[in-house]
Amino acid sequence: MDRKFALDDEGQDAAAELRYEMWQADKGTWYNADFSLTRSGGFHAEFDYDNPPFGGDVDADLLLEDQRLLPRTADQLPEWHPAARLDR
């Protein structure tokens, strides 16, 4: 049985720190992550570098600020990203 849970404030802070620490020059960092625990205690993480965060329900100004703080080169920006339209 799969169940999804939202992160509490502490979990959101940890995810934000992980996102920052995983940033790579040119490539940037991930927009979405899925963390799973198995019944046997295993852990699995998947990171999505290509799709809009929050199912696409995010303010363009927040995405532009994210690009300023954790930049990607123009060739690594997805077409949906508002900064991609500025760079092309």
Beta strands, then each sheet from edge to edge (+ up, - down):
strand 1: 32-37
strand 2: 43-48
sheet 1: 1+ 2-
end
